């Protein structure tokens, strides 16, 4: 029987010493039709294993409503077909620069600060979820002929808390769900992280991007014996809106990888291929040492400056890491598969129809709720991704006073009596001009991504305080949500009142078409929206994610399987200021190249 085990200070596979040379690839950030190609790229780089997270919120967006939970099993089958092993990190929290760290908004909205603790309500929700998810992992363990060799318990818990009772209960739950392969935790190589995030009987691993000898030295103080493994070797970094992209020198990354391997350790290259946070699932972080500063939303691209770029192409870093990994591989490495083909040149996308945001809300929005004494948050309304229109009246007659929002998360376009009055943010939360009463105020509030790391994890979105006129709260607030998921319903946009694009106004849903020929087998394209401000884009009903003129990302990745011969339909949901009626589909460039 095939087996993978912890033996002394290393691993064994089928009774012989084995070193895990793994690379991170998130199945949910890669179009399923491209899994085979990306896995072949990892194997050609010299890896023998692939690691993936599992985002709970993607698969259970509302309580009891499950969505394509079997995607993980299909991915693991593809991993086995590629001749690779698999490490599964099911959470329930994953970080991953993913919305809410993978926790569903309905969970954090209900349990608040009790998430990621021994709280009975929270752990019961996790148990129900793992009961749905983990059987497909158990069925695909290496002992059953599958690829799975290790499963993680939680994720970087020592960066968040110290509830070891919770971790032990979670490890026991994973075992009850049929997982028998070795379990592990992963934390930064710091004493407080390792003491807060590791438990007896579960392998402890470390995450870092450099200084392997020092990092493993700290790990050895906590675990004198057992395999050494860097579970996240950060060979690049993620991008944030309004911040220049972070890139890492290929030669330097290769030398750091060599140091890990010279320590006799196993490794997981994070990321080997980053992919894309489609459909608005990118998360956010907070600035400051206590994560109590400004919100820093993550860009749609998860290119990560990885060895295999967002478009599936080998980079100089791929070849540099491959050269190091080849020294530790069993036999010669396979050649990379052919590079995916992009469009031969730019293709014009002509937007011919548009509908104002109010018309889109009327067609696709939830029923209006209220009037409320206080504004409901996104969590109160059951909204994960999208926006909410809040409407409230200023009584009168009264003279002009400052009007603002307390606890705004994250961005609001404000109209007074139908006229745009300004854009508010958490930091700049008061309109530039005072407002007299009576007046009707609309606030179109957008979430820019829930925090995925640190003590602000799970914070609510929307208006979390209130609308203030002078120092007076305005009550009687009505709210209506426009969810991103509403656009994915079959035929949904056919109910939108489209008209001539020139009369649609600065915000709303815009529709256009691109004619493509010779796209059979095309591996990708890039969509550019010159002059457009901020919103979301779709091609043939597939949501590419958020665009924002703040940069650094200026091109949205379009997976080749989304494209088709002939007419391709493009939608743009602009939330702040529309640009010209012509967009461009082209070969595309990853965010690291601007």
N, C-alpha and C positions, 0 to 999 in steps of 0.2 A: 504494500500500500504506500502511495506517495505521502510524504509528510514533510512539514516544515517546522522547525523547532529551535528554541533557544538552547544552546549547548555551551556551557562554560562562558567564555567571553566572545562568543560568535553565534552564527546561525548555522543550521544544517538543513539540507534538502536531500531527501532520499538517503539519509545517513552519511552524507559527505559534507565537508565544510562548504559554506556558500556565503557569498557577499551580495547583498542587495544593491544593485545599481539602478535606482529608480528615477523616474521623472514625473512631475506633476502635469496632468492634463485633465481638465474638468469637462466631463461629458456634456454638461449643460451649457457650456460656453462654445461648443463646436457643433455645427449642424450634423445630424446623425449620418447623413450620406457621406460626410467627410471623415468619420471616425477612422476608417480603415487606412486612409492616407496618412493621417496624423500619427497613428500608432506605428506605421511603417517608418515614419521619420524618426520616431523615438528609438526604434530598434536599430536603425542605421546610425544613430548617434553613439551607440554602444551601450544602451540601457537594456536591462533584462526584466524590468518591472515598470509598471505605471501606477501612479497614485491619483486618487480622485476624492474630492469631498462629495457630500450629498446635501443639497439645500432643502430643508424641510418646507420652507414657505413656498417654494416652486411647486411642490407636489401636494401640499394641503393648504391652499390659499385661504380657505375658511374651514371652520371645524367640521370634520366629517366629510368634506368634499375633496376627494382624492383625484389627482390629475397625473396620469402617466407614471405611476410609481414604478412600473416595469421597465422604464428607461435604463435604470441602473443595471438590471439583469441583462438587458440587451447589450449594454456597453461591456459588461464583464465577459459576455460571450464573444464579443469582437476582440477583446484583449486576449482571450485564450486562442482565438483564431490567428492572431498576430504572433503567437509564440511568446507572449509576455506573461509575467506574473502580475498580481494586483495587490495593492494596499488600499483599503477602504477606510475613509474617515467620515462616518455617518453623523457626527455631531452629538447631540442635537444642535449645538452651536458650532459654526465653522469659521467665522470671520470672513476670510476669502475676498475682502473688499466687495462683499455681496450685501444687498439690502438686508438690514437688521441682523447681519451676521448669520443669515439663514433661518432665524427664528421667525415664525409667522407673526404678523402684526396682531392677529387675534389672540395669540398667546401672551405677547408682551403687554398688550392692552389690558388683558385680564389680570395677569399676575404681577406686572410691574417689577419692583425690585426683588420679588421672590423667584424670578427665573434664575436658572443656574444655581439653585440651592436645593436643599432637602425638602422644600415645601411640598406637602402631599398633593395639592392640586396640580402643581407644575409637573411633578414626577409622574403623576397618573397620566397626564397628557402625553408625556414623552413615552411612557410605556405603551399607550395605544398606538402611537406613531411607529415605534420600533417593532411592534407586533405586525404592522403592515409591511414595513420596509425590510427587516433583517432576514426573514425566511429566504429571500432570493440570494442573499449573501451566503447564508449557511449552506444552501444547495450548491453553491459554486466555490466552496472551499477546496483547497488543493487535495485534501483527503478524499474528496468525492470526484476527483478528476477535473476540478475547475482551477481557476488561476489565483484565488484569494489566499494570501499567506499571512496577512496581519490585518487587524481591525483596531482603530483608535477609540479610546474612551475620552469623550468630550474633545476640547481643543484649546491648547494654550491656556488652560484654566488658571495656572499660577499668575498670569497677567491680569486676572480679574478677581479671584476670590481664594478662599482657604477652607471651603466646606468639604473636608475629606470624607465625611459621612456621605455626602452627595456623590462624590466620585466612586466610592466603594459600592454604593447602591446601583449606580449606573453600570459599573463593570459587571455586577451580578446580573443585572437585567440583560445585558448583551449575551452573557452566558446562557441565561434562560431561553433566549431566542434562538439557540442552537449554534452559536459561534464557538468553535473549539480551538481555532488557530490562536497563536499568541496575540495578546492585547497589549497596547502601548499607550502612553501619554506623550505629549510633546510640549516643551516649554523653552523659553529663553534660558541661556546658561548663566543664570543669576540665582543666588541662594534663595531669595524670597519666592521666585517663580517656581523653582524646583521643589521647595518645601511645601508650597501651597498647591502645586499641581500634580504631584506624583503620589502614588499609593503603593503599599506593599503588594507583591504578587503581580504587578503590572510593569512591563518594561518601560523605563524612562528614556526618552530621546531628547535631543537638543535642537534648537533652531537658531541659525546664525548665517551671516553672509561672509564672514572672515574670521581669522584668529582661531582656527580649529584646535590647535594644541591648548590654548588657554580655555576655550569653551569646553573641551572634553575634560580638562583638568577640573573644572568646577563640577561637571557631571560626575566625575569619579569620587569627589568628596561626598556626594549623596548616594552614589551607587558604586561601591568599590569593585563589584563584579557584574558581569553581563555584557552583552554586545554594545559596542559604541555605534551610534547612528546619528547623523545629522538629518533630521526628518524634513527640515526646510533649509536647503542651501540656497540663499537668495542670490541668484545670479543676475538679477535686474531689480526693477521696482515698478510700482503702479503709477498711473498718472492722475492728476487732479485738475479740475476745471480752473482756468486762470493761473496755472502754475506751469513753468517750463518743464518739459519732460525730463525724467531722470534716466540716464543711460550709464552703462557700466562697460568699461574696457574689456574686450574679449580676452586679451592676454592675461590681464589681472584676474579675471574670473577663472580662467583655466588654472592659474597657479594656486588659487585658493582651493579649487577642487582637488588638485594634486595633493595639497597638504592634508585634506580630509582623508584621502585614500592612503597616504603614507602613514597615517595614524592607525591603519588597520581597520578603519571604520567603514560601515555602509553609508549610503547617501541617497537622498531624494532631491533632485534638482528642481527647485521651485522658482519659476515655472520652466518646464521644458518647452511647452507650447501654451500660451496664455489664452488665446481666443478672444471672445467678445462677450460683454454683458448685454445681450440682446434684451429688448422689450422693457427697458427701464429698470433692470434689476441691479444696476450698479449701486453700491452703498456710499457711505460718506464717513469722514473722520472729523474729530474736533482738534483744533490746535491747542497748544499749551501743555505743560508737563502733566497736568491733571485732566487733560482733555476737556477743559472748561472754557475754551476760547471759541473762535469763529468756526463755523461749519465749512468743511472742505470736501465738497462732493467729488466722487471719483468719476473719471471720464468713462464713456461707453467702451472704448477699446481696452482690452486687457492684454495688450501686446506684451507688456511687462519687460520689454527689452530682452525677450527670451531667445534661446538658440533657434527655435522655429518661430518665425514671426507670425503676426495675426493672419497673414495671407497664406500661411502654410509653407513658406520658403525658408531654405537654409540660409543662415546669416554667417558672417565671420565667426561669431561666437559658437555656432554649431560645429564648425570645423575645428575650432580650438579645443572645445570640450571633447569632441570625438577623438582627437589625437591623444588626450590624456586617458580617456576611457578605454581606448583600444589596448592599452598596456595591461588592463585588468580583465579583458574579455576572454571568454573561452572560444578560441578560434577566430578566424577573420570576420570582420564586420560586413554586413550586407551593404550594397550600394543604396543610396537614398532612392525612393521612387521618383519618377519624373515630376518636376515642379508643376504645380497647378497653373493652368493657363489663364491669364487675365484677358479682358477685352483688348482688342488690337489697338483701339484708340478711343477718344472721347465720343460719346453719343449724347445727343441733345434730349433733354426731358422737357417737354412743353406742358406747363400747367395751364389748363384751359378752363377749369371750374373751381369755384370757391364758395364756401358757406361761412357766415359769421359764427363766432363761438357760441353765441346765444342759440342759434339754430342747431348747432351740433349738440349742445346740451339738451335741447328740447327733444331731439331725435334719439340720442344714445344715453342720456343721463339717467340716474336713479330718480325715483319719485322725490319731490321736495319734502323736507322734514322741517318741523317747527310750526309756529314760532317757539324758540327755546329761550329760557332765562339766561343761559350762557351759551356761547358758541360751542357746538359739538366738535370734538377733534376728529381726525380721520379715523382713529380707532373706534370712537363712538359710532361712526357711520359705517364701520366695517370696510374701510378703503385702505388698500395697501399702496398701489401706485396710481397716480393720476392727479386730479385737481378737484377742488371744491369751490363752488360759488357761494359765498356768504352774502346775504342781503339784510340790511338793517336800516331803520329810519332815524334820522336826527329830528327830535321834536322841535317845534317852533311855535311862535317866532322866537328866535334868539340870535344874538350877534355872532359873528365868526369867532370860532375857537379852534385851536389845534386839534386835529383828528389823527389818531394813531392806533396802533395795535400792541397790546402787551402779550408777550409770549408767542410771537409769530414764528412759525416754522413751515415753509422756509422763505417763500417769496410771494408777494401779492401784487397784482395789477389792479389798481383801484379806480373806480368810476364814481363820480358824483353827479346825480341826475343825468346819467347817460354819457357824460363827458369824462374822458380819461383825465385823472388828477395826479397820477404818479405811480411809481413802483416802490413798494416797501420791502425791506428785508429785516432780518432779526436785529441787525446793528443799526439800520437807518429806518426806524419804524414809525415816523411821523410824516404826514404829507407836507410838502413845502409851503402850501397855501392854506390858511385857515378855512373852515367850512361853516357857513351860516345855516340856521334851520328855519323852516323845515327843509329836509333834503333826503333823498334816497341814495344810499351808499351800497355799491357792490364791490366785493373783494374776491378776486379770482386767485385762490391760494394754491400753490403748487408745492408738492414735496420734491426736494432735490436728491432724495436718497436717505434712508435711515442709517444712523450711526452703526457701524459694524464692529467697533473695537472700543474697549475701555468702559469707564463707569457711566458714560452717557448712553450705553447700549439700551435700546428699547424705548428711547424717549418718543413722546407722541408727536404727531404732525398736525398741521393746520393751525387754527387759532387756539392756543392752549391757555390763554389768559382771557382777554376780552377786547372789544372795540371801545376806545375811550374818546370822549369829546370833552376837551379840557381835562378834568380829573374824574368825569362821570362815566360810568359804564353805560353803554347802550344795550338795552335788553330787547327781547322780541326778535331774536336773530333767526332767519330762515337759512337753510343750507341744502344744496343739491350737488351731488357728486357726479363727476365724469371719470370713470375708471378706464385705464388703458385697456384692460381686458375686454371692454365693450366693443372695441374695434375689431377684435378677433372673432366675433360671432359671425357665422356664415350670412352673407348678404346684409350685414349690419349697416354699412354706410349707404346702402341704397335708399334708406329712409331719410338721409341728410338732405336738406333743401339746397342743393347746389344751384348756383347761378353763374353769371359771367365772372371770371376771375378778377376783372378790373373793378367790379362793384362789391367785392366781398369784404373789403376793409382790411385793417392791419393784422387782425387775429382771426383764427378760424381753421377750418379744414380745407385744404386745397388738393385738387386731383389733376393728374396729368398722365401722359403716356410716353413711352420710349419704344421705338421700333428696333429690334435686334435681329441680326442674321448671323449665322455661323457661330452661335453660342453653345452648341451642343458640346458638352464636356468642359465648358469654361469653368475654371476653378474659383473665380472670384471677380468682383468689380468693386469700385468705390463710388459712393454717391457724395457729390459736393453741392452745397447749398449757398452759393455766394450771395451775401447781402441779407440773409435770413438771420434772425436773432436767436431764438431758443424754442425748442419743441421736440417733436418726435417724427420719425419718418418710417414709412412702410414701402416695401416693394412686393407686389403680388400678394398682399395680405400678410406678409411676414414683417414683424416689427424689428427694425434695425437697431432701435434705441434712441437715446437723446442726442441731439446736436445742440451746440451753443457757440455763439460767435466769440465767447470769452477765450476759446482755444484751451490747450494747444492742439486739440484734435479738430481737424477741419474736413475730414473725409470719413464717412460711415462705411464700414465693411459690409459688402453684400455677398453672401455665400453663393457660389456658382449654382448649386441645386435650386436656388430660389428663382433664378432667371429662366426664361424660356424663349424659344424662337418666336419671332413675330412681335405682337403687342405686349408690353409689360406695363402694368398699372402702378403708379406711384402716388402715395398720399403723404401730405405734410400737414401736421398739426402744429401751427405756429401760435405761440402763447404770448408774444410780446410785440413783434414787429416784422411783418412779412417783407421779403425782398422781391426781386424781379421774378417774372413768370418762367424763366428758363433755368433749369438745373442741369447737372452733368453727371452722367455715368461714365466712368473711365477705368483705367487699369488699377488705380488706387495706390496709396502709400500708407504704411503703418504710422501710428502717432509719433513714433520716435523720429520720423523723417518729416514731420510737419504736414 
